[in-house]
Amino acid sequence: MKFIHTADIHLGCQPDRGFPWSKERSLDILSTFRNLIGACLKEKADLLLVAGDLFHRQPTPAELKEANALFSNIPDIPVVLIAGNHDCIRTGSSLAEFSWAPNVFFLSGEELDTVTFPALKTTVHGFSYHTREINEPLYDNLTAPQDGNFHILLAHGGDETHIPIDKKKLASSGFSYTALGHIHKPELSAAGRYGVPGSLSPIDMTETGAHGYILGELSPGTKAGNLRLRFVPLSSRTYIPCQVKVTEKTTNQTLFQTLSKFIEQYGPSNIYKVVLNGKRDPDILFNEEYLRTSGRIISFRDDTAPAYNMAALQKNHRNDIIGDYIDSFLPDGSEDTLTDPIRRLAFYYGLDALLSNFDTDTGES
């Protein structure tokens, strides 16, 4: 029996608000979900599992109908889903009262519910969130029946306020597989009999790395069945860290070219988190606004320091305010003592200000 496991699709989310590409990111999430439905056909999956947070918030009737239309494109593949903390069920909400396509099985209750597919010799268990937070470890004491079927647990949680999970207990619960949701970073454990697909598309800039779904296969063997798992990348766009080491020869123009080449190599549709480090020419200040035009840069951090000849500065200014300032920060004369990044940044800001306003005639700033 072959299944596709996904979670945390977050339809309706619009990441990167305030940036020019924000609307595109919202469409990314929808198009990646559409591609997932296509993957179910391509992989000839027997079952699609959605472990919570299909929606980013309470869905509108239109959003429910659009999602249902996509599920209707795979009428011969059963879809089993639960609600997570983001799309938890509210009494009288559109989600609570929606009529899904015949192939969609929504385990909407607060208590554990099941649906069995005799042709697949598979039973899926799960329950939905009816509140944003659940502090109790509700999955820890569940056990699977021993009836010859494959038993899959749909579960959403894994932190202190969203159903804490003991993965060792899951591994000994007798379930053939636990399809987890809520944590947005992929994790697979065939030995532990669980998988976390992570978010189908990245929701914010902290979610770097690959995004996609888990392709699993259960076959007869042990009591719980033989399990094989594989992570399949699917997302069309991702957040990529870009660290650039500058030198005294680096200018805004050369740095722009470096960033442009990096972005071209890794894909102009991706989104970048730029960090600059190293020693720069003291006369050069990097223009963040200009450098951001090289591509989709969501964050920009300049950790560079001016390449001052500190020994020469101390020698030339030992009898004025600049010398006193340097001594107060560098009692042993070495910049290596500036290990605290905030103190280091403050030192260079202050030194830049003193040097730029220094009067060589009076020796004062």
C-alpha positions as YAML, in Angstrom:
chain: A
units: angstrom
residues:
- id: 1
  name: MET
  ca: [0.00, 0.00, 0.00]
- id: 2
  name: LYS
  ca: [1.53, 3.27, -1.17]
- id: 3
  name: PHE
  ca: [0.68, 6.57, 0.51]
- id: 4
  name: ILE
  ca: [1.59, 10.24, 0.28]
- id: 5
  name: HIS
  ca: [1.85, 12.13, 3.56]
- id: 6
  name: THR
  ca: [1.66, 15.92, 3.69]
- id: 7
  name: ALA
  ca: [0.90, 18.54, 6.34]
- id: 8
  name: ASP
  ca: [1.08, 22.26, 7.06]
- id: 9
  name: ILE
  ca: [0.05, 23.43, 3.61]
- id: 10
  name: HIS
  ca: [-1.36, 26.68, 5.05]
- id: 11
  name: LEU
  ca: [-3.68, 27.64, 2.20]
- id: 12
  name: GLY
  ca: [-4.61, 31.30, 2.57]
- id: 13
  name: CYS
  ca: [-1.26, 32.32, 4.02]
- id: 14
  name: GLN
  ca: [0.52, 35.29, 2.42]
- id: 15
  name: PRO
  ca: [4.19, 35.17, 3.43]
- id: 16
  name: ASP
  ca: [6.66, 38.06, 3.22]
- id: 17
  name: ARG
  ca: [4.08, 40.82, 3.57]
- id: 18
  name: GLY
  ca: [5.48, 44.19, 2.55]
- id: 19
  name: PHE
  ca: [7.80, 42.74, -0.10]
- id: 20
  name: PRO
  ca: [7.05, 43.02, -3.84]
- id: 21
  name: TRP
  ca: [6.79, 39.23, -4.28]
- id: 22
  name: SER
  ca: [4.38, 38.61, -1.37]
- id: 23
  name: LYS
  ca: [1.33, 37.93, -3.56]
- id: 24
  name: GLU
  ca: [3.39, 35.49, -5.62]
- id: 25
  name: ARG
  ca: [4.25, 33.58, -2.45]
- id: 26
  name: SER
  ca: [0.56, 33.14, -1.66]
- id: 27
  name: LEU
  ca: [0.07, 31.72, -5.17]
- id: 28
  name: ASP
  ca: [3.12, 29.47, -4.64]
- id: 29
  name: ILE
  ca: [1.36, 27.76, -1.75]
- id: 30
  name: LEU
  ca: [-1.75, 27.12, -3.83]
- id: 31
  name: SER
  ca: [0.17, 25.94, -6.90]
- id: 32
  name: THR
  ca: [2.37, 23.61, -4.82]
- id: 33
  name: PHE
  ca: [-0.78, 22.08, -3.33]
- id: 34
  name: ARG
  ca: [-2.09, 21.59, -6.87]
- id: 35
  name: ASN
  ca: [1.22, 19.93, -7.81]
- id: 36
  name: LEU
  ca: [0.86, 17.63, -4.80]
- id: 37
  name: ILE
  ca: [-2.45, 16.41, -6.17]
- id: 38
  name: GLY
  ca: [-0.69, 15.75, -9.47]
- id: 39
  name: ALA
  ca: [2.01, 13.83, -7.60]
- id: 40
  name: CYS
  ca: [-0.65, 11.52, -6.17]
- id: 41
  name: LEU
  ca: [-1.54, 10.47, -9.72]
- id: 42
  name: LYS
  ca: [2.07, 10.30, -10.89]
- id: 43
  name: GLU
  ca: [3.15, 8.16, -7.93]
- id: 44
  name: LYS
  ca: [0.00, 6.00, -8.23]
- id: 45
  name: ALA
  ca: [-0.66, 6.54, -4.53]
- id: 46
  name: ASP
  ca: [-3.36, 4.50, -2.81]
- id: 47
  name: LEU
  ca: [-3.93, 7.05, -0.06]
- id: 48
  name: LEU
  ca: [-3.32, 10.75, 0.66]
- id: 49
  name: LEU
  ca: [-2.81, 11.74, 4.31]
- id: 50
  name: VAL
  ca: [-3.09, 15.39, 5.42]
- id: 51
  name: ALA
  ca: [-1.87, 15.78, 9.02]
- id: 52
  name: GLY
  ca: [-3.41, 19.15, 9.89]
- id: 53
  name: ASP
  ca: [-3.15, 22.83, 8.96]
- id: 54
  name: LEU
  ca: [-4.42, 22.43, 5.42]
- id: 55
  name: PHE
  ca: [-5.52, 26.05, 5.94]
- id: 56
  name: HIS
  ca: [-3.62, 28.89, 7.58]
- id: 57
  name: ARG
  ca: [-6.71, 30.10, 9.47]
- id: 58
  name: GLN
  ca: [-10.44, 29.46, 9.48]
- id: 59
  name: PRO
  ca: [-11.13, 28.88, 5.76]
- id: 60
  name: THR
  ca: [-13.79, 30.76, 3.85]
- id: 61
  name: PRO
  ca: [-16.46, 28.85, 1.90]
- id: 62
  name: ALA
  ca: [-14.59, 29.74, -1.30]
- id: 63
  name: GLU
  ca: [-11.28, 28.35, 0.02]
- id: 64
  name: LEU
  ca: [-12.99, 25.13, 1.09]
- id: 65
  name: LYS
  ca: [-14.58, 24.70, -2.33]
- id: 66
  name: GLU
  ca: [-11.25, 25.29, -4.11]
- id: 67
  name: ALA
  ca: [-9.44, 22.73, -1.94]
- id: 68
  name: ASN
  ca: [-12.29, 20.27, -2.39]
- id: 69
  name: ALA
  ca: [-12.15, 20.73, -6.17]
- id: 70
  name: LEU
  ca: [-8.48, 19.72, -6.14]
- id: 71
  name: PHE
  ca: [-9.23, 16.64, -4.03]
- id: 72
  name: SER
  ca: [-11.99, 15.81, -6.53]
- id: 73
  name: ASN
  ca: [-9.31, 15.51, -9.23]
- id: 74
  name: ILE
  ca: [-8.18, 12.26, -7.60]
- id: 75
  name: PRO
  ca: [-11.58, 10.56, -7.09]
- id: 76
  name: ASP
  ca: [-10.08, 7.07, -6.84]
- id: 77
  name: ILE
  ca: [-7.57, 8.04, -4.14]
- id: 78
  name: PRO
  ca: [-8.99, 8.37, -0.61]
- id: 79
  name: VAL
  ca: [-7.94, 11.53, 1.22]
- id: 80
  name: VAL
  ca: [-7.89, 11.48, 5.02]
- id: 81
  name: LEU
  ca: [-7.34, 14.74, 6.89]
- id: 82
  name: ILE
  ca: [-7.52, 16.28, 10.33]
- id: 83
  name: ALA
  ca: [-7.67, 19.91, 11.47]
- id: 84
  name: GLY
  ca: [-4.57, 21.35, 13.15]
- id: 85
  name: ASN
  ca: [-4.07, 24.28, 15.47]
- id: 86
  name: HIS
  ca: [-4.23, 26.89, 12.66]
- id: 87
  name: ASP
  ca: [-7.46, 25.58, 11.12]
- id: 88
  name: CYS
  ca: [-8.99, 24.22, 14.34]
- id: 89
  name: ILE
  ca: [-12.73, 23.58, 14.15]
- id: 90
  name: ARG
  ca: [-15.06, 26.28, 15.44]
- id: 91
  name: THR
  ca: [-18.72, 25.52, 16.12]
- id: 92
  name: GLY
  ca: [-20.82, 26.81, 13.25]
- id: 93
  name: SER
  ca: [-17.80, 27.59, 11.06]
- id: 94
  name: SER
  ca: [-17.68, 26.86, 7.35]
- id: 95
  name: LEU
  ca: [-15.12, 24.12, 8.02]
- id: 96
  name: ALA
  ca: [-17.34, 22.41, 10.60]
- id: 97
  name: GLU
  ca: [-20.32, 22.29, 8.25]
- id: 98
  name: PHE
  ca: [-18.65, 21.68, 4.88]
- id: 99
  name: SER
  ca: [-19.62, 18.65, 2.76]
- id: 100
  name: TRP
  ca: [-16.47, 17.15, 1.24]
- id: 101
  name: ALA
  ca: [-16.16, 15.13, -1.97]
- id: 102
  name: PRO
  ca: [-16.90, 11.38, -1.64]
- id: 103
  name: ASN
  ca: [-13.19, 10.49, -1.60]
- id: 104
  name: VAL
  ca: [-12.41, 12.88, 1.31]
- id: 105
  name: PHE
  ca: [-12.63, 11.61, 4.89]
- id: 106
  name: PHE
  ca: [-12.39, 14.37, 7.49]
- id: 107
  name: LEU
  ca: [-11.72, 13.06, 11.01]
- id: 108
  name: SER
  ca: [-13.25, 16.15, 12.56]
- id: 109
  name: GLY
  ca: [-14.08, 14.98, 16.07]
- id: 110
  name: GLU
  ca: [-12.23, 15.85, 19.28]
- id: 111
  name: GLU
  ca: [-12.04, 12.16, 20.18]
- id: 112
  name: LEU
  ca: [-10.10, 9.53, 18.26]
- id: 113
  name: ASP
  ca: [-12.00, 8.42, 15.15]
- id: 114
  name: THR
  ca: [-11.19, 5.87, 12.44]
- id: 115
  name: VAL
  ca: [-11.84, 5.15, 8.81]
- id: 116
  name: THR
  ca: [-11.12, 1.76, 7.24]
- id: 117
  name: PHE
  ca: [-10.36, 0.96, 3.60]
- id: 118
  name: PRO
  ca: [-10.90, -2.79, 3.19]
- id: 119
  name: ALA
  ca: [-9.39, -2.92, -0.28]
- id: 120
  name: LEU
  ca: [-6.15, -1.47, 1.14]
- id: 121
  name: LYS
  ca: [-6.35, -3.47, 4.40]
- id: 122
  name: THR
  ca: [-5.69, -0.13, 6.08]
- id: 123
  name: THR
  ca: [-7.29, 1.81, 8.92]
- id: 124
  name: VAL
  ca: [-6.48, 5.47, 9.56]
- id: 125
  name: HIS
  ca: [-6.95, 6.94, 13.05]
- id: 126
  name: GLY
  ca: [-6.99, 10.58, 14.14]
- id: 127
  name: PHE
  ca: [-8.79, 13.50, 15.72]
- id: 128
  name: SER
  ca: [-8.93, 17.25, 15.06]
- id: 129
  name: TYR
  ca: [-8.07, 20.34, 17.07]
- id: 130
  name: HIS
  ca: [-11.06, 22.28, 18.36]
- id: 131
  name: THR
  ca: [-8.87, 24.85, 20.10]
- id: 132
  name: ARG
  ca: [-5.60, 26.54, 19.18]
- id: 133
  name: GLU
  ca: [-3.65, 24.92, 22.01]
- id: 134
  name: ILE
  ca: [-3.67, 21.44, 23.57]
- id: 135
  name: ASN
  ca: [-1.18, 20.87, 26.38]
- id: 136
  name: GLU
  ca: [-1.89, 17.20, 27.13]
- id: 137
  name: PRO
  ca: [0.19, 14.41, 25.48]
- id: 138
  name: LEU
  ca: [-2.89, 12.80, 23.94]
- id: 139
  name: TYR
  ca: [-1.00, 10.46, 21.59]
- id: 140
  name: ASP
  ca: [1.34, 8.88, 24.14]
- id: 141
  name: ASN
  ca: [-0.96, 6.11, 25.36]
- id: 142
  name: LEU
  ca: [-2.63, 5.16, 22.08]
- id: 143
  name: THR
  ca: [-2.16, 1.62, 20.77]
- id: 144
  name: ALA
  ca: [-3.06, 0.08, 17.45]
- id: 145
  name: PRO
  ca: [-5.38, -2.93, 17.17]
- id: 146
  name: GLN
  ca: [-3.81, -6.24, 16.14]
- id: 147
  name: ASP
  ca: [-6.29, -7.30, 13.46]
- id: 148
  name: GLY
  ca: [-4.06, -7.90, 10.45]
- id: 149
  name: ASN
  ca: [-4.67, -4.43, 8.94]
- id: 150
  name: PHE
  ca: [-2.15, -1.65, 8.53]
- id: 151
  name: HIS
  ca: [-2.94, 1.03, 11.12]
- id: 152
  name: ILE
  ca: [-1.92, 4.65, 10.48]
- id: 153
  name: LEU
  ca: [-2.18, 7.42, 13.06]
- id: 154
  name: LEU
  ca: [-2.71, 10.99, 11.83]
- id: 155
  name: ALA
  ca: [-1.22, 13.31, 14.47]
- id: 156
  name: HIS
  ca: [-0.62, 17.04, 14.73]
- id: 157
  name: GLY
  ca: [1.66, 18.44, 17.41]
- id: 158
  name: GLY
  ca: [5.07, 18.04, 18.96]
- id: 159
  name: ASP
  ca: [5.71, 21.00, 21.25]
- id: 160
  name: GLU
  ca: [4.66, 22.03, 24.76]
- id: 161
  name: THR
  ca: [1.43, 23.79, 23.78]
- id: 162
  name: HIS
  ca: [0.43, 21.59, 20.82]
- id: 163
  name: ILE
  ca: [0.15, 18.00, 22.07]
- id: 164
  name: PRO
  ca: [3.64, 17.09, 23.32]
- id: 165
  name: ILE
  ca: [4.82, 13.87, 21.64]
- id: 166
  name: ASP
  ca: [7.08, 11.10, 22.94]
- id: 167
  name: LYS
  ca: [8.42, 9.49, 19.77]
- id: 168
  name: LYS
  ca: [9.69, 6.43, 21.65]
- id: 169
  name: LYS
  ca: [6.15, 5.74, 22.81]
- id: 170
  name: LEU
  ca: [4.89, 6.19, 19.25]
- id: 171
  name: ALA
  ca: [7.43, 3.65, 18.03]
- id: 172
  name: SER
  ca: [6.11, 1.06, 20.50]
- id: 173
  name: SER
  ca: [2.43, 1.84, 19.97]
- id: 174
  name: GLY
  ca: [1.91, -0.79, 17.29]
- id: 175
  name: PHE
  ca: [0.90, 1.66, 14.55]
- id: 176
  name: SER
  ca: [2.29, 0.82, 11.14]
- id: 177
  name: TYR
  ca: [3.02, 4.52, 10.64]
- id: 178
  name: THR
  ca: [2.39, 7.82, 12.43]
- id: 179
  name: ALA
  ca: [1.86, 10.70, 10.00]
- id: 180
  name: LEU
  ca: [2.89, 13.80, 11.93]
- id: 181
  name: GLY
  ca: [2.18, 17.47, 11.28]
- id: 182
  name: HIS
  ca: [2.83, 20.87, 12.91]
- id: 183
  name: ILE
  ca: [6.65, 20.95, 12.85]
- id: 184
  name: HIS
  ca: [7.76, 22.62, 9.62]
- id: 185
  name: LYS
  ca: [11.09, 20.79, 9.22]
- id: 186
  name: PRO
  ca: [11.14, 17.32, 7.59]
- id: 187
  name: GLU
  ca: [12.10, 14.29, 9.66]
- id: 188
  name: LEU
  ca: [11.81, 10.63, 8.66]
- id: 189
  name: SER
  ca: [12.28, 7.55, 10.84]
- id: 190
  name: ALA
  ca: [11.37, 4.17, 9.36]
- id: 191
  name: ALA
  ca: [12.67, 2.51, 12.54]
- id: 192
  name: GLY
  ca: [10.55, 4.82, 14.70]
- id: 193
  name: ARG
  ca: [7.64, 4.38, 12.29]
- id: 194
  name: TYR
  ca: [6.91, 8.08, 11.95]
- id: 195
  name: GLY
  ca: [7.46, 10.89, 9.50]
- id: 196
  name: VAL
  ca: [7.25, 14.68, 9.54]
- id: 197
  name: PRO
  ca: [6.98, 16.12, 6.02]
- id: 198
  name: GLY
  ca: [7.40, 19.73, 7.19]
- id: 199
  name: SER
  ca: [5.54, 22.56, 5.51]
- id: 200
  name: LEU
  ca: [4.74, 21.82, 1.87]
- id: 201
  name: SER
  ca: [5.97, 25.32, 0.93]
- id: 202
  name: PRO
  ca: [8.07, 27.56, 3.20]
- id: 203
  name: ILE
  ca: [5.85, 29.88, 5.24]
- id: 204
  name: ASP
  ca: [8.52, 32.35, 6.36]
- id: 205
  name: MET
  ca: [12.23, 33.06, 5.99]
- id: 206
  name: THR
  ca: [13.20, 30.81, 8.91]
- id: 207
  name: GLU
  ca: [12.13, 27.77, 6.86]
- id: 208
  name: THR
  ca: [15.22, 27.21, 4.76]
- id: 209
  name: GLY
  ca: [16.04, 23.91, 3.07]
- id: 210
  name: ALA
  ca: [13.96, 21.51, 0.98]
- id: 211
  name: HIS
  ca: [10.17, 21.31, 1.20]
- id: 212
  name: GLY
  ca: [7.92, 18.58, -0.11]
- id: 213
  name: TYR
  ca: [6.04, 15.43, 0.92]
- id: 214
  name: ILE
  ca: [6.72, 11.93, 2.23]
- id: 215
  name: LEU
  ca: [6.18, 8.97, -0.05]
- id: 216
  name: GLY
  ca: [5.64, 5.81, 1.99]
- id: 217
  name: GLU
  ca: [4.96, 2.17, 1.27]
- id: 218
  name: LEU
  ca: [3.64, -0.52, 3.61]
- id: 219
  name: SER
  ca: [3.88, -4.20, 2.78]
- id: 220
  name: PRO
  ca: [3.18, -7.38, 4.77]
- id: 221
  name: GLY
  ca: [5.98, -8.57, 7.00]
- id: 222
  name: THR
  ca: [6.19, -7.78, 10.68]
- id: 223
  name: LYS
  ca: [3.04, -7.32, 12.78]
- id: 224
  name: ALA
  ca: [2.90, -3.64, 11.83]
- id: 225
  name: GLY
  ca: [4.12, -4.30, 8.28]
- id: 226
  name: ASN
  ca: [7.32, -3.44, 6.46]
- id: 227
  name: LEU
  ca: [7.70, 0.35, 6.05]
- id: 228
  name: ARG
  ca: [9.68, 2.32, 3.48]
- id: 229
  name: LEU
  ca: [9.82, 6.13, 3.49]
- id: 230
  name: ARG
  ca: [11.23, 8.70, 1.10]
- id: 231
  name: PHE
  ca: [11.14, 12.50, 1.18]
- id: 232
  name: VAL
  ca: [10.23, 14.04, -2.19]
- id: 233
  name: PRO
  ca: [11.03, 17.76, -2.75]
- id: 234
  name: LEU
  ca: [8.19, 19.64, -4.38]
- id: 235
  name: SER
  ca: [8.17, 23.35, -3.47]
- id: 236
  name: SER
  ca: [8.78, 25.74, -6.35]
- id: 237
  name: ARG
  ca: [10.52, 28.35, -4.20]
- id: 238
  name: THR
  ca: [12.67, 28.38, -1.07]
- id: 239
  name: TYR
  ca: [14.64, 30.66, 1.24]
- id: 240
  name: ILE
  ca: [18.40, 30.41, 0.73]
- id: 241
  name: PRO
  ca: [21.11, 31.78, 3.07]
- id: 242
  name: CYS
  ca: [23.81, 33.76, 1.24]
- id: 243
  name: GLN
  ca: [26.97, 34.59, 3.18]
- id: 244
  name: VAL
  ca: [29.50, 36.85, 1.45]
- id: 245
  name: LYS
  ca: [33.00, 37.48, 2.78]
- id: 246
  name: VAL
  ca: [34.14, 40.95, 1.74]
- id: 247
  name: THR
  ca: [37.68, 42.33, 1.56]
- id: 248
  name: GLU
  ca: [39.26, 45.77, 1.42]
- id: 249
  name: LYS
  ca: [38.85, 45.61, -2.38]
- id: 250
  name: THR
  ca: [35.08, 45.05, -2.23]
- id: 251
  name: THR
  ca: [32.92, 47.94, -3.43]
- id: 252
  name: ASN
  ca: [29.17, 48.24, -3.85]
- id: 253
  name: GLN
  ca: [29.59, 47.43, -7.54]
- id: 254
  name: THR
  ca: [31.65, 44.27, -7.05]
- id: 255
  name: LEU
  ca: [29.35, 43.14, -4.24]
- id: 256
  name: PHE
  ca: [26.30, 43.69, -6.45]
- id: 257
  name: GLN
  ca: [27.92, 41.50, -9.11]
- id: 258
  name: THR
  ca: [28.71, 38.79, -6.55]
- id: 259
  name: LEU
  ca: [25.13, 38.76, -5.25]
- id: 260
  name: SER
  ca: [23.71, 38.74, -8.79]
- id: 261
  name: LYS
  ca: [25.83, 35.73, -9.79]
- id: 262
  name: PHE
  ca: [24.85, 33.85, -6.62]
- id: 263
  name: ILE
  ca: [21.15, 34.54, -7.20]
- id: 264
  name: GLU
  ca: [21.42, 33.56, -10.87]
- id: 265
  name: GLN
  ca: [23.12, 30.29, -9.89]
- id: 266
  name: TYR
  ca: [20.55, 29.30, -7.25]
- id: 267
  name: GLY
  ca: [17.49, 30.68, -9.01]
- id: 268
  name: PRO
  ca: [16.06, 34.20, -9.30]
- id: 269
  name: SER
  ca: [12.64, 33.02, -8.11]
- id: 270
  name: ASN
  ca: [14.08, 31.93, -4.76]
- id: 271
  name: ILE
  ca: [14.37, 34.30, -1.79]
- id: 272
  name: TYR
  ca: [17.68, 35.15, -0.16]
- id: 273
  name: LYS
  ca: [18.96, 35.94, 3.34]
- id: 274
  name: VAL
  ca: [22.17, 37.92, 2.88]
- id: 275
  name: VAL
  ca: [24.87, 38.23, 5.53]
- id: 276
  name: LEU
  ca: [28.09, 40.18, 4.89]
- id: 277
  name: ASN
  ca: [31.21, 39.54, 6.96]
- id: 278
  name: GLY
  ca: [34.92, 40.28, 6.74]
- id: 279
  name: LYS
  ca: [36.96, 43.51, 6.70]
- id: 280
  name: ARG
  ca: [35.99, 46.30, 4.30]
- id: 281
  name: ASP
  ca: [37.70, 49.45, 3.10]
- id: 282
  name: PRO
  ca: [36.98, 52.08, 5.80]
- id: 283
  name: ASP
  ca: [35.93, 54.51, 3.05]
- id: 284
  name: ILE
  ca: [33.27, 52.13, 1.72]
- id: 285
  name: LEU
  ca: [29.79, 51.83, 3.23]
- id: 286
  name: PHE
  ca: [27.56, 49.22, 1.66]
- id: 287
  name: ASN
  ca: [24.28, 50.55, 0.31]
- id: 288
  name: GLU
  ca: [21.63, 48.03, 1.38]
- id: 289
  name: GLU
  ca: [18.86, 49.60, -0.70]
- id: 290
  name: TYR
  ca: [20.99, 49.40, -3.85]
- id: 291
  name: LEU
  ca: [22.24, 45.86, -3.17]
- id: 292
  name: ARG
  ca: [18.70, 44.58, -2.61]
- id: 293
  name: THR
  ca: [17.96, 45.32, -6.29]
- id: 294
  name: SER
  ca: [20.15, 42.34, -7.24]
- id: 295
  name: GLY
  ca: [17.29, 39.93, -6.44]
- id: 296
  name: ARG
  ca: [14.64, 38.83, -3.96]
- id: 297
  name: ILE
  ca: [16.48, 39.63, -0.73]
- id: 298
  name: ILE
  ca: [14.24, 39.35, 2.32]
- id: 299
  name: SER
  ca: [16.91, 40.00, 4.97]
- id: 300
  name: PHE
  ca: [20.22, 41.85, 4.82]
- id: 301
  name: ARG
  ca: [22.75, 41.94, 7.64]
- id: 302
  name: ASP
  ca: [26.09, 43.74, 7.46]
- id: 303
  name: ASP
  ca: [28.53, 42.22, 9.96]
- id: 304
  name: THR
  ca: [31.60, 43.71, 8.29]
- id: 305
  name: ALA
  ca: [34.18, 45.81, 10.11]
- id: 306
  name: PRO
  ca: [36.37, 48.59, 8.68]
- id: 307
  name: ALA
  ca: [39.93, 47.41, 8.03]
- id: 308
  name: TYR
  ca: [41.65, 50.04, 10.16]
- id: 309
  name: ASN
  ca: [45.35, 49.78, 10.98]
- id: 310
  name: MET
  ca: [44.67, 49.84, 14.68]
- id: 311
  name: ALA
  ca: [48.34, 49.98, 15.72]
- id: 312
  name: ALA
  ca: [48.92, 53.05, 13.51]
- id: 313
  name: LEU
  ca: [45.77, 54.74, 14.82]
- id: 314
  name: GLN
  ca: [46.82, 54.20, 18.43]
- id: 315
  name: LYS
  ca: [50.29, 55.53, 17.69]
- id: 316
  name: ASN
  ca: [49.07, 58.63, 15.82]
- id: 317
  name: HIS
  ca: [46.32, 59.45, 18.32]
- id: 318
  name: ARG
  ca: [47.84, 58.45, 21.66]
- id: 319
  name: ASN
  ca: [47.46, 61.99, 23.01]
- id: 320
  name: ASP
  ca: [43.90, 62.79, 21.82]
- id: 321
  name: ILE
  ca: [40.31, 61.62, 22.21]
- id: 322
  name: ILE
  ca: [40.61, 58.97, 19.49]
- id: 323
  name: GLY
  ca: [43.49, 57.29, 21.29]
- id: 324
  name: ASP
  ca: [41.57, 57.38, 24.56]
- id: 325
  name: TYR
  ca: [38.50, 55.93, 22.82]
- id: 326
  name: ILE
  ca: [40.47, 53.03, 21.33]
- id: 327
  name: ASP
  ca: [42.17, 52.29, 24.66]
- id: 328
  name: SER
  ca: [38.82, 52.18, 26.45]
- id: 329
  name: PHE
  ca: [37.61, 49.42, 24.13]
- id: 330
  name: LEU
  ca: [40.95, 47.71, 23.40]
- id: 331
  name: PRO
  ca: [43.08, 47.84, 26.54]
- id: 332
  name: ASP
  ca: [45.49, 45.28, 25.05]
- id: 333
  name: GLY
  ca: [45.36, 46.87, 21.58]
- id: 334
  name: SER
  ca: [43.76, 43.82, 19.91]
- id: 335
  name: GLU
  ca: [40.42, 43.80, 18.10]
- id: 336
  name: ASP
  ca: [40.14, 40.10, 18.92]
- id: 337
  name: THR
  ca: [38.90, 41.05, 22.40]
- id: 338
  name: LEU
  ca: [35.71, 42.45, 20.86]
- id: 339
  name: THR
  ca: [33.85, 39.14, 21.00]
- id: 340
  name: ASP
  ca: [30.43, 40.62, 21.80]
- id: 341
  name: PRO
  ca: [28.89, 41.55, 18.41]
- id: 342
  name: ILE
  ca: [26.92, 44.51, 19.80]
- id: 343
  name: ARG
  ca: [29.97, 45.95, 21.57]
- id: 344
  name: ARG
  ca: [32.05, 45.35, 18.45]
- id: 345
  name: LEU
  ca: [29.53, 47.18, 16.26]
- id: 346
  name: ALA
  ca: [29.31, 50.06, 18.75]
- id: 347
  name: PHE
  ca: [33.11, 50.39, 18.76]
- id: 348
  name: TYR
  ca: [33.36, 50.73, 14.99]
- id: 349
  name: TYR
  ca: [30.39, 53.09, 14.75]
- id: 350
  name: GLY
  ca: [31.98, 55.33, 17.36]
- id: 351
  name: LEU
  ca: [35.43, 55.16, 15.77]
- id: 352
  name: ASP
  ca: [34.00, 55.99, 12.34]
- id: 353
  name: ALA
  ca: [32.21, 59.02, 13.79]
- id: 354
  name: LEU
  ca: [35.34, 60.28, 15.61]
- id: 355
  name: LEU
  ca: [37.59, 59.87, 12.58]
- id: 356
  name: SER
  ca: [35.16, 61.52, 10.18]
- id: 357
  name: ASN
  ca: [34.88, 64.58, 12.46]
- id: 358
  name: PHE
  ca: [38.50, 64.79, 13.62]
- id: 359
  name: ASP
  ca: [40.19, 68.18, 13.26]
- id: 360
  name: THR
  ca: [43.85, 67.58, 12.44]
- id: 361
  name: ASP
  ca: [44.77, 71.15, 13.44]
- id: 362
  name: THR
  ca: [43.29, 71.10, 16.94]
- id: 363
  name: GLY
  ca: [43.45, 67.34, 17.57]
- id: 364
  name: GLU
  ca: [39.80, 67.34, 18.60]
- id: 365
  name: SER
  ca: [36.65, 65.73, 17.27]
...
